[in-house]
Amino acid sequence: MLKNLGLLGIVGIVVLLAGIGVIAYANWMVAVGIALVLAGLGLVVKSLVSSVLKQFGMF
C-alpha cells in the first residue's frame, strides 16, 4: 500500500497523525472523534473511487 501512495501521500499520513497527536495531548476525546470522522471519510472516498472505476471497467 505504501508503494502506491508515494512520498507525498506518506508525508500526508504523517502530518495527519501528528495533528491528531497534538489534539490528543490537549483532549483525547476530541482526538478520538476526529480520528473516527477521518476514518469514515476515508472509507467513503474509497467506496466512491471504486464505484467510478467499476463504471469505467477499470476495476
Buried (B, 14 or more C-beta within 10 A) or exposed (E): EEEEEEEEEEEEEEEEEEEBEEBBEEEEEEBEEBBEEEEEEEEEEEEEEEEEEEEEEEE
